[in-house]
Amino acid sequence: MHPLTAASASPATDPRFDAVCLGESMVTFLPSLPGGLAEVPSFERALGGAESNVACTLAGAGHSARWVGRVGADGFGDYLVQAVSSYGVDTSAVARDPERRTGVYFRTGGERPTGIAPSVPSVPGASGARQAEVLYYRSGSAASAMSPQNTDTADTDAGRVLHLTGITPALSEDCLALMRALTAPRPGRPLVSFDVNLRIGLWRDAPDTPDVLLELARGCDLVFVGEDEAEAAWGITGGPRAIRSALPEPAALVVKQGPAGATAFTGDAPTGVFSPAPSVEVVTPVGAGDAFAAGFLSASLRGLELAARLRHGHLTAAAALTVPGDLAAPPSRRHADTLAGLSDDAWGTLRLAPGWTEGARPCAERAAAP
């Protein structure tokens, strides 16, 4: 495996992109008004999908990113490819399936909180925010047909980092086979990042869920997992060190601790680096986990120290938490670096409200990015 030190991420040989993200993207319908699905009169179309969210956020932070996926040969597929491309993400490796439809899902608007919540929920839902009602129409989708046979490793291995999540293997046996192929040791494999991203609903009929997710995580270089996910999937309690003991194989492990913050481990160090999360006025918790992964990956690609990587994860998550959709423009690199460089005391008093990233122009900074 490629090592991931506290200083830098190891690139693949002559990579075309900083990051490649593979997974299902869906059309999400956001409600026009708060209320349950039975009461909402209309919905607005938007982009949704954990891996494409990470790709879009990385592109917004000034990185070259590619999304690899599969959508239907339908209007919703056209929309997804155009929407992801509009963020500056390469979509040339997205396949169109003439026989299967593009997945869609609906969300409610009853998730707006009135108080302050931490910036990094481990799984969808945050302290101080009500859980959204979500209805998926993804069974038999085009993305569920992704397999080792129809996915070219020349497309997936074209980045310094290949980012995957635990959502993809739950979609079908073919998708699980693809995930096993991508996380297995092989010549030319880039650094593989894996967000456990446990979705109980997707795994409801799969009794081997814990074994599958642990197997995949053990084959990756960088793993993101929440304390609650580790307990739900693997029965691990006792905090970050217990999770690291059960998952020693990845060169780096990031344990998200909900209201407290996150702890990152690298190499054989028994003690991780902890970073508390700032307080955020949450609009909606959806997409914060994806944003945290993107922020951490962005800082890793830039070779920042481990503590700074965690803070960049928190800040990028805060950008997603303070907008109504799944995706938000990340803070400009200069703004994020300034906040990430605050003293511990100043960081501890940081409170972020909607609009805190306004004025950021991440695309304009791309040319000057290291």
C-alpha positions as CSV (number, residue, x, y, z in Angstrom):
1,M,0.0,0.0,0.0
2,H,1.0,3.6,-0.5
3,P,2.1,5.1,2.8
4,L,0.2,8.2,4.1
5,T,2.4,10.1,6.4
6,A,1.6,13.2,8.3
7,A,3.2,15.3,5.6
8,S,1.9,14.1,2.2
9,A,-0.2,11.8,0.2
10,S,1.6,9.5,-2.2
11,P,0.7,10.0,-5.9
12,A,0.1,7.3,-8.4
13,T,2.5,7.2,-11.4
14,D,2.0,10.3,-13.5
15,P,-1.6,10.9,-12.4
16,R,-3.9,13.0,-14.5
17,F,-6.0,14.1,-11.6
18,D,-5.6,14.9,-7.9
19,A,-8.5,12.7,-7.1
20,V,-10.9,10.2,-8.7
21,C,-14.2,9.5,-7.0
22,L,-16.3,6.4,-7.9
23,G,-19.9,5.8,-6.9
24,E,-23.6,6.4,-7.6
25,S,-24.8,9.9,-8.1
26,M,-28.6,10.6,-8.0
27,V,-31.0,13.3,-8.7
28,T,-32.3,14.7,-5.4
29,F,-35.5,16.6,-5.0
30,L,-35.5,19.2,-2.3
31,P,-38.8,20.4,-0.8
32,S,-40.1,23.9,-1.5
33,L,-41.5,24.1,2.1
34,P,-40.9,22.4,5.4
35,G,-43.0,19.3,6.2
36,G,-43.4,15.7,5.5
37,L,-43.5,14.2,2.0
38,A,-47.2,14.0,2.1
39,E,-47.5,17.8,2.7
40,V,-44.8,19.3,0.5
41,P,-46.4,20.8,-2.6
42,S,-43.4,20.9,-4.9
43,F,-39.7,20.0,-5.1
44,E,-36.6,21.5,-6.6
45,R,-34.2,19.3,-8.5
46,A,-30.5,19.1,-7.3
47,L,-27.5,16.8,-7.3
48,G,-26.9,14.1,-4.7
49,G,-24.4,11.4,-4.2
50,A,-21.6,10.9,-1.7
51,E,-18.7,10.3,-4.1
52,S,-19.7,13.0,-6.6
53,N,-20.2,15.4,-3.7
54,V,-16.5,14.8,-2.7
55,A,-15.4,15.3,-6.3
56,C,-17.3,18.6,-6.7
57,T,-16.1,19.9,-3.4
58,L,-12.5,19.0,-4.2
59,A,-12.8,20.8,-7.6
60,G,-14.3,23.8,-5.7
61,A,-11.2,23.8,-3.5
62,G,-8.9,24.0,-6.5
63,H,-8.1,20.4,-7.2
64,S,-8.4,18.4,-10.4
65,A,-11.1,15.8,-9.9
66,R,-12.8,13.1,-11.8
67,W,-16.1,11.3,-11.1
68,V,-16.5,7.8,-12.4
69,G,-20.1,6.5,-12.4
70,R,-22.9,5.0,-14.4
71,V,-26.2,6.8,-15.2
72,G,-29.2,6.0,-17.4
73,A,-29.5,7.1,-21.0
74,D,-32.3,9.4,-19.8
75,G,-32.9,13.1,-19.0
76,F,-31.9,12.7,-15.4
77,G,-28.6,11.1,-16.5
78,D,-28.1,14.1,-18.8
79,Y,-28.7,16.4,-15.9
80,L,-26.3,14.6,-13.5
81,V,-23.5,14.6,-16.0
82,Q,-24.0,18.3,-16.8
83,A,-24.4,19.3,-13.1
84,V,-21.2,17.5,-11.9
85,S,-19.3,18.9,-14.9
86,S,-20.5,22.4,-13.9
87,Y,-18.4,22.1,-10.8
88,G,-15.3,21.6,-12.8
89,V,-15.2,17.8,-12.4
90,D,-14.1,15.6,-15.3
91,T,-17.0,13.3,-16.3
92,S,-15.5,11.6,-19.4
93,A,-15.5,8.2,-17.6
94,V,-19.2,8.3,-16.7
95,A,-21.0,5.5,-18.6
96,R,-24.5,5.7,-19.9
97,D,-26.7,2.6,-19.5
98,P,-29.5,2.3,-22.2
99,E,-31.4,-0.3,-20.1
100,R,-31.4,1.0,-16.6
101,R,-32.7,4.3,-15.2
102,T,-30.9,7.0,-13.2
103,G,-31.6,6.8,-9.5
104,V,-33.6,9.6,-7.7
105,Y,-34.6,10.4,-4.2
106,F,-36.8,12.9,-2.3
107,R,-36.0,14.7,1.0
108,T,-38.2,16.6,3.4
109,G,-37.7,20.1,4.6
110,G,-38.4,19.3,8.3
111,E,-34.7,19.3,9.3
112,R,-34.1,22.9,9.9
113,P,-32.7,23.4,13.5
114,T,-32.9,26.5,15.7
115,G,-29.7,26.0,17.7
116,I,-26.0,25.4,17.4
117,A,-24.6,22.0,16.5
118,P,-21.1,20.5,15.9
119,S,-19.8,20.6,12.4
120,V,-19.1,16.9,11.9
121,P,-21.9,14.4,12.3
122,S,-20.7,10.9,11.9
123,V,-23.6,9.9,9.8
124,P,-26.5,11.9,8.4
125,G,-28.2,13.8,11.2
126,A,-26.5,16.2,13.6
127,S,-27.1,17.3,17.2
128,G,-29.6,20.2,17.1
129,A,-31.1,19.2,13.7
130,R,-34.0,16.9,13.0
131,Q,-33.4,13.9,10.9
132,A,-34.7,14.2,7.3
133,E,-37.3,11.9,5.8
134,V,-35.7,10.4,2.7
135,L,-37.4,8.3,0.0
136,Y,-35.1,6.5,-2.5
137,Y,-35.9,5.2,-5.9
138,R,-32.6,3.5,-6.7
139,S,-33.3,-0.2,-6.9
140,G,-32.0,-1.5,-10.3
141,S,-30.5,1.8,-11.1
142,A,-27.8,2.2,-13.7
143,A,-25.2,2.7,-11.0
144,S,-26.1,-0.7,-9.5
145,A,-24.8,-2.3,-12.7
146,M,-21.2,-1.1,-12.2
147,S,-18.8,-4.1,-12.2
148,P,-15.2,-5.0,-12.8
149,Q,-16.1,-5.9,-16.4
150,N,-17.5,-2.5,-17.4
151,T,-15.3,-0.3,-15.3
152,D,-11.8,0.5,-16.7
153,T,-9.0,0.7,-14.1
154,A,-7.3,3.2,-16.4
155,D,-10.2,5.5,-15.5
156,T,-10.2,4.8,-11.8
157,D,-6.4,4.8,-11.4
158,A,-5.9,8.2,-13.1
159,G,-5.6,10.1,-9.8
160,R,-3.3,10.6,-6.9
161,V,-6.2,9.4,-4.7
162,L,-9.1,7.1,-5.5
163,H,-12.0,7.8,-3.2
164,L,-14.7,5.2,-2.5
165,T,-17.5,4.7,0.1
166,G,-19.4,1.9,1.7
167,I,-22.5,2.8,-0.2
168,T,-21.3,1.3,-3.5
169,P,-20.9,-2.3,-2.3
170,A,-24.4,-2.3,-0.9
171,L,-25.9,-1.5,-4.4
172,S,-25.4,-5.0,-5.9
173,E,-23.2,-8.0,-6.1
174,D,-21.5,-6.5,-9.2
175,C,-20.8,-3.3,-7.3
176,L,-19.3,-5.3,-4.4
177,A,-17.1,-7.3,-6.8
178,L,-15.9,-3.9,-8.3
179,M,-15.1,-2.6,-4.8
180,R,-13.1,-5.7,-4.0
181,A,-11.2,-5.3,-7.2
182,L,-10.4,-1.7,-6.6
183,T,-9.3,-2.1,-3.0
184,A,-7.2,-5.2,-3.7
185,P,-3.4,-4.8,-4.0
186,R,-2.4,-4.4,-7.6
187,P,0.3,-2.7,-9.7
188,G,-0.3,1.0,-10.2
189,R,-3.0,1.3,-7.6
190,P,-3.3,4.9,-6.3
191,L,-3.8,5.7,-2.7
192,V,-7.3,4.5,-1.9
193,S,-9.5,6.5,0.4
194,F,-12.6,4.8,1.9
195,D,-15.5,6.4,3.8
196,V,-17.4,3.7,5.6
197,N,-20.6,5.8,5.2
198,L,-22.9,3.2,6.7
199,R,-26.4,3.2,5.3
200,I,-28.4,0.7,7.3
201,G,-31.3,0.8,4.9
202,L,-29.1,-0.4,2.0
203,W,-27.7,-3.3,4.0
204,R,-31.0,-4.4,5.6
205,D,-31.1,-7.7,3.7
206,A,-27.3,-8.4,3.9
207,P,-26.3,-10.2,7.1
208,D,-22.6,-10.1,6.1
209,T,-22.5,-6.3,6.2
210,P,-20.0,-6.0,9.1
211,D,-17.6,-8.4,7.4
212,V,-17.9,-6.8,4.0
213,L,-17.2,-3.3,5.3
214,L,-14.4,-4.3,7.5
215,E,-12.8,-6.3,4.7
216,L,-12.9,-3.3,2.3
217,A,-11.7,-0.9,5.0
218,R,-8.7,-3.1,5.7
219,G,-7.7,-3.0,2.1
220,C,-7.5,0.8,1.9
221,D,-4.9,3.4,2.7
222,L,-7.1,6.0,4.3
223,V,-10.4,5.3,6.1
224,F,-13.1,7.6,7.5
225,V,-15.5,6.1,10.1
226,G,-17.7,7.5,12.8
227,E,-17.7,6.1,16.3
228,D,-21.4,5.3,16.0
229,E,-20.8,3.6,12.6
230,A,-18.1,1.4,14.2
231,E,-20.4,0.4,16.9
232,A,-23.4,-0.2,14.6
233,A,-21.4,-2.2,12.0
234,W,-18.7,-3.9,14.1
235,G,-19.8,-3.7,17.7
236,I,-16.7,-1.7,18.6
237,T,-17.0,0.6,21.6
238,G,-14.3,2.3,23.7
239,G,-13.5,5.3,21.5
240,P,-11.0,6.0,18.7
241,R,-8.2,3.9,20.1
242,A,-10.4,0.8,20.2
243,I,-11.4,1.4,16.6
244,R,-7.7,1.8,15.6
245,S,-6.9,-1.4,17.4
246,A,-9.5,-3.3,15.4
247,L,-8.5,-1.6,12.2
248,P,-4.7,-1.3,12.2
249,E,-4.1,-1.9,8.5
250,P,-4.9,1.5,6.9
251,A,-1.9,3.9,6.9
252,A,-4.3,6.5,8.2
253,L,-7.6,6.3,10.0
254,V,-9.9,9.2,10.8
255,V,-12.5,8.6,13.5
256,K,-15.4,11.1,13.6
257,Q,-16.7,11.6,17.1
258,G,-19.9,13.6,16.5
259,P,-20.2,16.6,18.8
260,A,-16.6,16.2,20.1
261,G,-14.7,16.4,16.8
262,A,-12.4,13.9,15.1
263,T,-9.3,11.9,15.8
264,A,-6.7,10.8,13.1
265,F,-4.2,8.1,13.4
266,T,-1.2,7.5,11.1
267,G,1.3,4.7,10.9
268,D,2.0,2.8,14.1
269,A,1.5,5.7,16.5
270,P,-0.8,4.4,19.3
271,T,-2.1,7.9,20.1
272,G,-4.0,9.9,17.5
273,V,-4.3,13.6,16.9
274,F,-7.6,15.0,18.1
275,S,-9.3,18.2,16.7
276,P,-12.4,19.5,18.2
277,A,-15.2,20.6,15.9
278,P,-16.2,24.3,15.9
279,S,-19.8,25.3,16.6
280,V,-22.0,25.7,13.5
281,E,-25.5,27.1,13.0
282,V,-26.9,24.1,11.0
283,V,-29.3,24.6,8.1
284,T,-29.3,20.9,7.2
285,P,-26.9,18.1,8.2
286,V,-27.0,16.2,4.8
287,G,-23.7,16.2,3.0
288,A,-21.5,17.1,6.0
289,G,-19.7,13.8,6.1
290,D,-18.8,14.0,2.4
291,A,-17.6,17.5,2.8
292,F,-15.4,16.6,5.8
293,A,-13.8,13.8,3.7
294,A,-13.2,16.3,0.9
295,G,-11.7,18.9,3.2
296,F,-9.3,16.3,4.8
297,L,-8.3,15.0,1.4
298,S,-7.7,18.5,0.1
299,A,-5.4,19.3,2.9
300,S,-3.7,15.9,2.5
301,L,-3.1,16.5,-1.2
302,R,-1.5,19.8,-0.2
303,G,0.8,18.1,2.3
304,L,-0.5,19.9,5.4
305,E,0.1,18.5,8.9
306,L,-2.3,16.1,10.4
307,A,-4.0,18.6,12.8
308,A,-4.5,21.0,9.9
309,R,-6.1,18.3,7.8
310,L,-8.6,17.7,10.5
311,R,-9.4,21.4,10.8
312,H,-9.9,21.7,7.0
313,G,-12.3,18.7,7.2
314,H,-14.3,20.5,9.9
315,L,-14.3,23.8,8.0
316,T,-15.5,22.1,4.7
317,A,-18.2,20.3,6.6
318,A,-19.3,23.6,8.2
319,A,-19.7,25.0,4.7
320,A,-22.1,22.1,3.8
321,L,-24.0,22.4,7.1
322,T,-24.8,26.0,6.5
323,V,-26.6,25.6,3.1
324,P,-29.9,23.8,2.4
325,G,-28.6,21.3,-0.2
326,D,-26.1,18.4,-0.2
327,L,-23.3,20.6,-1.8
328,A,-21.8,23.9,-0.8
329,A,-18.9,25.9,-2.2
330,P,-16.0,25.4,0.2
331,P,-14.3,28.4,1.8
332,S,-11.5,29.8,-0.2
333,R,-8.1,28.3,0.4
334,R,-6.8,31.5,1.9
335,H,-9.8,31.8,4.2
336,A,-9.6,28.1,5.3
337,D,-5.9,28.3,5.9
338,T,-6.4,31.4,8.1
339,L,-9.0,29.7,10.2
340,A,-7.2,26.4,10.4
341,G,-4.1,28.3,11.7
342,L,-6.0,29.8,14.6
343,S,-4.6,29.2,18.1
344,D,-6.3,26.4,20.1
345,D,-8.1,29.0,22.2
346,A,-9.4,31.0,19.2
347,W,-10.4,27.8,17.4
348,G,-12.4,26.7,20.5
349,T,-14.5,29.9,20.3
350,L,-15.2,29.7,16.6
351,R,-18.8,29.8,15.6
352,L,-19.9,29.6,12.0
353,A,-23.3,30.7,10.7
354,P,-24.9,30.6,7.2
355,G,-23.0,32.9,4.8
356,W,-19.6,32.6,6.5
357,T,-17.9,31.4,3.3
358,E,-19.3,34.3,1.2
359,G,-16.7,36.1,-0.8
360,A,-14.6,33.0,-1.3
361,R,-13.4,32.5,-4.9
362,P,-11.7,29.0,-4.9
363,C,-11.7,28.6,-8.6
364,A,-9.7,31.9,-9.0
365,E,-7.1,30.6,-6.7
366,R,-6.5,27.3,-8.6
367,A,-3.8,28.7,-10.8
368,A,-1.8,29.8,-7.7
369,A,-2.4,26.6,-5.7
370,P,0.7,24.6,-4.8
